[in-house]
Each structure stands twice: as C-alpha cells, then as structure tokens.
Amino acid sequence: MRVHFHGAAGEVTGSMHLVEAAGRRILLDCGMIQGGREAEARNFEPFPFDPSSIDALVLSHAHIDHIGRVPRLVWQGFRGPIYVQQAGAELLPVMLLDAASLAESDADRENRKRRQGEPEAMPLFTREDVHAVLDLVRPLPYGARTSIAPGVEIALRDAGHILGSSIVELWADGRKLVYSGDLGPPGTPILRDPEPVREADLVLMESTYGDRNHRDRLDTIHEFGDLLEQAWEARGKVLIPAFAVGRSQELLYWFARHWDEWRLSRWRIFLDSPMAAKVVAIYDRHQALFDEDARAVWKGRPDPFRLPNLHITESTDQSMAINRIENGAIVIAGSGMANGGRILHHFRHGIDRRSTHVVFVGYQSEGTLGRRLVDGAKWVRIHGHDHRVNARIHTVGGLSAHTDQRGLIAWYEGFEGRPPLVLVHGEDRAREALAGELGERGPADVRLARPGMVVDV
C-alpha cells in the first residue's frame, strides 16, 4: 500500500490523498483550496494524476474543503463510484449546488468588469457538472465493511464533526490505513463523539488545532450570552459568519437551550442561506445520529429549527431586506470564513458601524477575509470597495467543530501500539506543536505531509 499526499498537506483546505493498493487507486477526499485569490486559483490547476485512472473516491464529509473539486474530477474523466456516509450523501448535492451557483455568479460579475478582448472568466464548476457527480454517489451506513474495488474494503466510523462526517478505515494488501477526516470535539452539541479505532498500520490525522486547546464550551456559551446582551444594550446588530452545515445548526441548538436566559424572544433571528431549509430538513431526517442531549432538547420547546422568531431567508430579496434593519437582529450567514456568500453583503452594510458586532465561531484560514478581521485589520476590501472596520470583532473559539490538541492526542492514543502517523489538514505551526507533544508522550513515528510526499505502508 502506498499513499500520495496531494492536498491539505501543509495547509488546512484542499484535502486530497491518493492510496494505491491491490492494483487499484483510491482517492480520499477531493476538496477545494480556500483562502485568498491566489490560493483559490490553484483549484483550476490540473490534477497531479489522471482522474480517469482513479477506481473509487471516498469522501470523509460534505464540507467544501473536502468535496469542492469533485465536479472537476468527474469533468476531467473520473467515472468510478463515490462513497460517503448516508447523511453526507444527502448534504453533498446541497453543498455542491450552492458552491456552483456562487461560482457562476462570481464569474458573471467578473466578466461584466472585463474589457473587450480579455479572456472570459470561468466558474470552477457549474450546476450541470454537479448533476454528473450525483449519478456516481453510493451512500454507506456507519460501520458496514464494504468492498469498493477488488481487494479493497472500507468502513466508515462517526467522526463527530458534522452530520455524516466519517473516519475512514481502509483494508488492502493485508494492511490497514485509517484516515481521521475531520474530528469533532468530545461533547459537541447534537453530534456523537468521534469513535475510537484500535488498530492501524498507518494513520492519517487532521491537525487543524494541533497547537492549542479550546476554551471550556460552557465558558464560551456564557461569553456568547454576555456578548448578545452587550449588543442589545448598544442597540446593535450581530453578524455571525457560519457554515450552513454544522455550525449554523449548533448555534440554533444553543439559542433553544438558552432561550429564556438570553431573552432571545426580543431579537429577530435570521438564518440567511439559500440552502438552510434543505440542511435543516436533512438534520431532521437523521435525528438517529444525534447524541442523547440533543434528542432531549429536540423534545422540548422551542424546537431549535423552529424558533418562533427564526426567519430562514432563501431569496436574494429577503436577504437584502435584512440590511434595512439597523438593530435587534442576529444574522447567521455563510460563508464561515467570510470569503464569499451572503455574509459579505451584510459586512458591506454594517462593518463600518460601531453598533455592529461580528462574531467568528470557527477556524479562519490564512488569506481569508475572516482571518484579516480576526487579526485586527482596520480596512477590508469587499466586492471591489474598501470599507473601514468600525464594528466590534469577537472570536468565540470554544464552539469549534474541530477537536483541539488534547482531543487529537486522546484519539491517536486510542490506537494500540502507537502506529505510524502522518499529520494532514493543518498549518505547519499547528502540526509541529502536535508532533512535539506526541513525541514527549512516547516513541512515535510522526511525519508532516507535504505536497507530492509518498509513504509506503
């Protein structure tokens, strides 16, 4: 068995790892590279392998940084099956069609600005490309050991990151590879904890927060409540960049759980996303995957997805109308790193106001607008115009959907015999810190993935 590392190898986004075993080629994830314009231009580059040579694709979950180049893979010749957990299979078209719509809109906007004779801007993929992907999807339940090619078997385990997120176990050539995908923190609302895995000959593990530990979640929730109170007293508006899958549902969970304590009935709450209603319906259909605490909250009132003052805005006109509200509104909108989507329109209308509170509740990659705001930028460019940042910027790190250094170490130490480990999906600072901590705890063969690196199992 041989593993080639082609993405999320020294950075957080663009997950893509190629496994050669039993005479077959299996691709683990095919994600979009996210960040600034230069980083995202790399998504248009040719794949470092022939897409038609791939026998099967296994997706760990439906976040765009793990699935966002799948339409290009198919467009360039891949015709094999695509395996993903059942709930993830339902989220897949929602995420990809939304990304295609944004890509088409961005290309149209760019072409309107170009002079005659300049080359036409093209979207990374179109909605038509997405439909070609969906014909290849093969949903799998958690725990079922399945043959995906002659001599190659996989099983998916719950990763606790978003609905349908998976740890991938892969057997071939008498060896076993385990790929963590993205691991959620223990105790994450709604979702179950990541499943432990005991045996492996090689482990590929994410390391997004390999250099830090999250604040206690309850402390974070108290901080969030205090923040909302400050915003109300300042007659302000709260803007929350959040991914439509995972973080948005968790926020609604906390709103329901602290409905009376945070006096949320006085606010207007907007989930401003074309895909939100579809995602909420998918979560509703898969309550069997929720943890016990979430099932108890769902039995109570109010229902997190049906708060009496919750408005799920799907149309552009509905979204634009929110900008006429100057105070008393909580707006959850994508994207989570503020590098696209409807949150940018809300920033354009509110980032220069001192009464606006911007709350970041997830990781912000290098090169994204979210990272620049978190790092204290005084001016930002949005849709070609410069805006003064007068809004109050908050980072609420304890709500991360990724586990922290403690959680990563605990999950790895669940393996017997400390198998060889390759760290992926993390910046070098985080990976080096995690490798150092693991080395202090006992002998460990820990490597940091680099683009083009090859590891034999």
N, C-alpha and C positions, 0 to 999 in steps of 0.2 A: 504494500500500500504506500502511495506517495501523495503528499499534499502540496499544492502550489498556492501561494498566497497572492491574490491579485487586487484586494480591496480591503479597506479598514485595517490597513497594515501600517500603523504609524499615525493614523487619524481615526476619528470616530465614525465617519459616514462612509458609504460606498462598499458595504460588506460584500465580499465575494471570494470564495475559496474553492479550488478545484481538487477533487480527490480522484486519483487513478488507482483502480483496484480491480482484480478479477478480469482484466482486459476491458474494463468499462471506464467511462469518465462521468463522474457525478459532480454537479455543481451545487455548492451550499450557498444559498442566497445570491442575489444579483441586484444590489442596491444602488440607489442614486447617491452621487457625491454632492454634498451640500456645503455651502459656505458663500464666499464672495463670487463675483462674476468669473474670475479666473479659474477658481476651483470647479464651478459648475460647468464650465466649458469642457472640462475633461470627460463629461458624460457622453460627448459626441465623438470621442476618440474610438478607433476600432478596438474590439475586444482583443486581449492578448492570447487568444486561442480561437479556433474555428468554431463558431456557435453550432454548426451542423454536426460537429463531432461529439457533442455532449449527449449522453444517453438519457440522463434524467436530471431534473432540478428539484432540490429540496429547499423549501422556504421556512425559516425559523418563525417568522411572524409577518404581519401585514404593515409594518411601518415602512415609509417610502425609502429610508436609507438601507432597507433590506430587500425591497422589491422593485425599486423605481427604474431599473434598467431592463426588467424582464421583457417589456414590449419591444425594445430594440434587439434583444437576444432572439426573439421569435422572428422579428422582421428580417434579421440577418441570417436566418436559416435553421434555428433550433426547432425541432419538431417532436421532442420527447415529452414524456409525462411530467407534470409539475405537482409535487406532493406538498401538502400543507394541512395543518390540523383543521377540523371541520369548521369551527367558528372563524378561524383565519381565512378559510376559503370563502366565507360569506363576506368578510371585510375586504378581501382582495379587489373585487370589482369596484367597490365604493371608493377605495383609496386611489386606484389607478385611473378611474374615470375622472375623478376630481383633479388629479395631477395633470391629466391630458387636457382638461378644459383650461386650467391655468396656463399650461404651456402654449396652447393655441392662442389664448388671449394675449399673452406676453409677446408672442411672435407677431400678432396683428398690430399691437401697439408699437413695436419696434419698426415694423415695415412702414407704418404711417409717418415715422420720423425720418426715414431714409430718403436720400436724394435719388433722383432718377439715375439709373445705371449702376447703383450699388447692389451687391448681391442680396437676394431675399433672405430674411431671417426665417429659419425653420424651427418648428417645435421639436422637442426631444422625441416625442411620440404623440400620436393622435388617438381620439376615441375609437377610431376604426382599428388601430393597432391593438388596443386593449381587448376588443372582442375576439381577436385571433388568439390572444393569450388564454382567455377563459375556456376555450374549447379543449385545452390541454390539462386543465386542473383536475387533480384526483384527491379529494378530501380523505383524511385519515382520522380516526379517533385516537385519543391518547392511549398509549400502552400496547397497541397492536403491532406485533413484529411482522413486517411486511416485506416481501421480495419486490424490489423495484427494478432489478435487472438480474440476469443470470449471475449467481454468485454474490449478489449484493443485497443485504437486508437492512432495514432501518426500523426504529421505533421512536415515537415522539413522547416526551415527558413534559409535564406542565412547568413552564419557566416562570410563571407568576409576574410577567412584565406587562402585557396587555392581554385582552381576551384572545385565546387561541395561540398565545406565544409558546414556543416549544424549545426544549433541549433535544438535540438530535443524537441518537445512538446509531452508529453505522458499523455493520459487521461485513468483512470481506477478507479473503486471503488468510483466514484464521486469526485475524487481528480485529481489534475493536477501537474505533475512533468515537470520541464524544465531543460534540460541539455545543457550547452553552447557549448559543443565541444571545439574547439579552436577558439577564436575570433580574427579577424584581426583588425588592427588599422584603424580608420577613415582616408579616403584619400589614402588608399593603391592603387598604380597603378594597372590598369587592372580590379581589382575586385570592386564590390559594397561594401558599408559599411555594417557592421553587422545589421541585422534587429532588431528593438526593440520588446520586448514582454511585454505585460502589466499585465498579470495575471498568478499566480502560487501559489501552496500550498507548494512547496519546489523547490529550485533552486540549481543545481549542477553547479559550475562555475570554469573554469580554473583560474590559478593564477601564470602562469609562470613568469610574470614580475610584480608581486604584490608589489614589494618593490622599484620600480624605474619607472621613466618616460623617454621615448626615447627622443633623441635629435630631434629638428625640422628636418623633412625629407629634406627640401631644403638645410639646412646647411650640412646635411650628403652628399647630392648629390654634393655640391661644394667641400667638402672634398675628395670625391671619384675622382672627376676630377683632383684635385691637386695631389692626390696620383698617378694617371696614368701618369701625367706629370713628377713627380719625377722619376718614374720607367723608363720612356723613356729616360730621360736625363742621367740616370745611366746605360743605355744600359742593362736594366734588363728584367725580365720575371715576370709576375703577375700570381699567382696561387690562385684561389678562390674556396674553398670547398663550395658546394651549393647543396641542394636537387634538384633532377631532376624535381620535381613538385613544382611550386610556385616561389621559389627564383630565379631559373635559368631564368624563363620567365620574371620576373621583371627586372633582370639585362639587358636582351636584350632590354626590353622596354626603359630603361634609356639610353642605348647605342644609340638606334634610335633617341630618343628625343634630345640627346646632341651630335649627330654625328659630326656636324661641330665644335661646341665649344670645344670638347675634341680631335679633329683631329684624329678621330678613323680610318680613312681610311689608316693611316700609320701602323696600327697594323694588325697582324694576330690573329683572334679571334677563339677559339676552344670551342665548347660545346662537351666535351668528355664524352659521355654517350651512352651506347647501347640502352637505352630507349628514348633518347632525341627526335629522329624523330617521334616516336609514340606519345609522350606527346605533341609536337608541333602541330601535326595533330589534336589531341583531343581539344586543345585550339582553333585551327582554326574553328572546327565544332561547338564550343559553344560560339561564339562571342556575342550571345544574352545575355549572362550573364556578359559581360564586362560593365564597367561604361562608361559614356559619354566621358571622357578624353581619355580613351583607344581606343574607337571607332574612335575618331578623329586622334589619332596617327596612327592607322592601315590604315586610308585612305590616309595618307601622304606617303612620301618616305624618307628614306628607310623603308620597312616593317621590324619590329623588328625580325621576324623569318626568314627573307631572306636578311640579311645584305650582301652586296657584298663580304665582306672578312670573312664571317662566315663559318666555317667548322664544320659540325656535324659528329663526328667520331664515328662510330659504332663498327668497328672491332678492335681486340687487336693489330694487326699490325699498324693500323692507329694511335692508342693511343701511342704505343711505339715510333713511328716516331716523335711525338711531343717532346720527351725528347732530340732529337738531335738539337732542336732549343734552342739556348742559350739566345737570346734576341728578343725583339719586338713581343712577344706573350702574349696574355691573355688567360688563360686556366680556364674554368669553369668545375668542375668535382665533382662527388659525392664520398663519402657521405658528407653531410653538417656538421657533427661533426667530420669528419676525422677518424672515427672508422671502416673504411672499404672502398671498392670501389677503383676506379682508381686514386683518388687524392693521395693515399698512394704511388703509383708508381712515381708520379710526385714529391712528397716530397723526396723520396729516391734519386732522381737525382738532386734535387735543394735546399733542405733545408739547406745544408751546404754552399751555395754560398751567398755572401754578396749582390750580384746584384738581388737576388730573393726577391720579395715582396709577402707575404702571407696575404690575406685579408679575414677575417672572417666576414660574413654578417648575422649571425644568432646565436641563443642560443647554447651554448656548455654545455652539461650535465656533471655532476661530473663523473670522471673516463674515459672520452674520451680523445683521443689524442688532439683534438681541445681545450679542457679545459686546458690541460697541457701546450700547446703552448701559449694560451691566458694568462695563469698565469705566463709565463716567464721561462719555462723550458729551460735549456741550452743543454740538451741531451735528445733525444727521441729514443725509440725502434720501428722500423718499419720492419715487416716481419722477426723478429728474429735478426736484426742487429742494433747496436747503431749508431746514427747519431748526429753530432754536429749541433746545431741550430745557423747558422750564418745569415740566412735570416731575413729580417725585417718583424715583425709580426704586423699587423694592425687589429683593431676591429672597424667595422663600424656599430654601434648599431642601427642607425636610420632606417635601412632597415628591421627591424624585421617583420615577418609575424604575430607575436602575438601583441595584443594591450598591452598598458602599464597600470600602476596603474590608471592614470586618465581615460583611456578608460574603464577599468573594473568597476570602480566606477560609471561612467556615464551609462554604460549598465545596471548594477544592479539597479540603482536609477530610471531606466525607468519602473520598476515594481510598481504597486500600492500596498501600504500598507507594504512595506519592508518585503517580505516573508522570512521564514527561509532559511538560505544559508549554503551550505557545500562547502568548498574550496577543489578542487582537482587539479591534474596536476600542482604541484608547490613544490619547496623545502620549508622547514619549515620557513626559513628566509623570503622568499617572502610572504608566506601565513600569517605569524604572523603580518608582516607590513601592509598587506592589511586589515586584520581583525581589527587592531588597528585604521586605517584610517576610516573604515566604522563605527566603534563604536563611534568615535568622531562626526560623522555626524548625529547621532540619534540612538534610540533604534534599535538593530539588533541582531537576534539570528544567530550568525555565528559560525560554527564548522569547525574544520580541520579534513578531512578524515584520518583515519588510517586503515591499512590492517585488515580486519575482522570486522570493525565497522559496526553497523546496525542502521539505522534511520527509524522510523515509521512516515508515513505521515498521 
